[in-house]
Amino acid sequence: MTRDDFRRRADTLRSIPLEVVLTAWGAVRDPRDPARWRTERGPISVTGTKFFNWDTHQGGGGAIDLAMHLSGCDARAAMDGLARQLGSGALEEGVWSAACTAASNGANNATHGCPSIEAARLPALRRNPKPLRLPPRSLRHLARVQRYLTKRRGLSADLLAPLIEAGTIYADGRGNAVFVMVAGKPPRAVGAELRGTGPRSWRGLAPGTCKDAGYFWIGVAGSQRVILCESAIDAISCYQLQTRDHGQLRDCICISTAGVRPDASWLVPLLSRRYGIYCGYDTDAPGEAAAIQLTLRHPSIKRLRPPAHDWNDALTSAR
């Protein structure tokens, strides 16, 4: 095999969707977080072509890196393993198709799509992403959602009012609070966070949500300070605390990344426009690990820890 042949082979294998590699290695997607997978080496989160292992605090990019991480072997052995596991027609039609179907139901590939390897061999990779289906609005349940957010979560009715009026927050037919994620100008919906308002704690995402495409946000439009939070409720809580405490970050925008995210496709454009980015993730192991990854990849991002476990805990404990 010549050097050019080796390079072409590596490029082909490297572009395999990470979800395909994980499925071939027997990993199982976490039902509570479509971006996270359970593997023998610990939980691994996938964002586009990047991955991160929360137990070993290691990550990388591309299918070859992931195969090396899962198998513990070098690059050449990992490439041979990928070719063996994914090279036969049976595996292409079975494992690859199943993996891409699972990926299309998650958030990561809704924006980027599954990278094409060889279109003629992998027709499953060309399927359109699952379309976004926002829950229908229910005025009948709006009062219940408002009570949950103000009484149980301690959020300011004055802050919630313009968001509800704009349709960014609403109630669905099951009484869940819906927080719409947007992108672009004019803003368009790309997904939604869902939060149960009953006695049992529950959270989820609207079908077809593109977590990498946009976010829920609250704050002063045009502000150059951005705080990243793990949920819409935390983002509102964080902004409420900044406003109430009249701190340095009062003129800010608080963004929900809908879970811990070591990176997101919309983050680099914000950094390139010289926004001051603060990582306000929770003070637990996943939040701290993701914050470390963010600050290592983007040294200009600063850590901003909530005064409690998360911003809503800090808000409600101060009442």
KALINHU-V632772 format. One record per pair of residues at least 4 apart in sequence whose ideal C-beta (glycine too) atoms are under 6 Angstrom apart, sorted by the first residue. I is the first residue (numbers start at 0). J is the second residue. Records with the same first field share a line. If there is no record, write none. Layout:
# KALINHU-V632772
I->J, J
This chain:
# KALINHU-V632772
0->4, 5
9->13
12->62, 63, 78, 81
13->61, 62, 63
14->114, 116
15->19, 20, 62
16->113, 114
17->45, 50, 65
18->98, 102
19->95, 98
20->62, 65, 66
21->26, 36
22->94, 98
23->84, 85, 94
24->69
26->36, 38
27->37
28->36
29->35
32->258
33->105, 106
34->44, 45, 107
35->42, 44
36->43
37->42
38->43
41->52, 54
42->53
43->50, 52
44->51
45->50, 107
46->262
47->111
48->60, 61
49->60, 262
50->58, 65
51->58, 261
52->57
53->288
56->288
59->64
60->64
63->74, 77
66->70, 77, 80, 81
67->77
70->80
72->76, 77
81->85
82->86
85->90
89->93
90->94
91->95
92->96
96->123
99->113, 123, 124
102->108, 113
103->128, 129
104->129
106->208, 210
108->112, 113
109->128, 209
110->209, 211, 212
113->124
115->124
116->121
129->207
130->207
131->207
132->206, 207
133->191, 205
134->171, 177
135->172
136->169
137->170, 171, 172
140->170, 174
141->170
143->174, 196
144->170, 176, 196
146->150
147->151, 196
148->152, 154, 159
149->154, 156
152->232, 311
153->314, 315, 318
154->159, 235
155->239
158->239
159->163
162->167, 168
163->168
167->179
168->178
169->177
171->175, 177
174->196
175->193, 195
176->194, 196
177->191, 193
178->192, 215, 231
179->188, 191
180->189, 190, 191, 213, 214, 215
181->186, 188, 213
182->189, 212, 213
183->187
189->209, 212, 213
190->205, 208, 209
191->205
192->231, 257
193->203
194->202
195->201
204->208
210->257
211->263, 264
214->254, 255
215->231, 255
216->252, 254
217->234, 235, 238, 253
218->222, 238, 251, 252, 253
219->250
222->250, 251, 252
223->274, 275
224->248, 251, 275
225->252, 254, 274, 276
226->237, 251, 253, 277, 279
227->254, 256, 278, 279
228->233, 234, 237, 253, 255, 279
229->233, 259, 280, 281
230->255
231->255
232->311
233->309, 310, 311
234->253, 255
236->310, 311, 314
237->253, 279, 310
238->253
240->244, 314
241->246, 248, 249, 251
242->249
245->249
256->260
259->280, 285, 286, 289
261->289, 292
269->274
270->297
276->300
277->301, 303
278->290, 293, 300, 302
279->303
280->286, 289, 290
281->286, 308, 309
282->304, 308
290->302
293->300
294->300
305->309, 310, 313
306->313
307->312, 313, 316
308->312
312->316
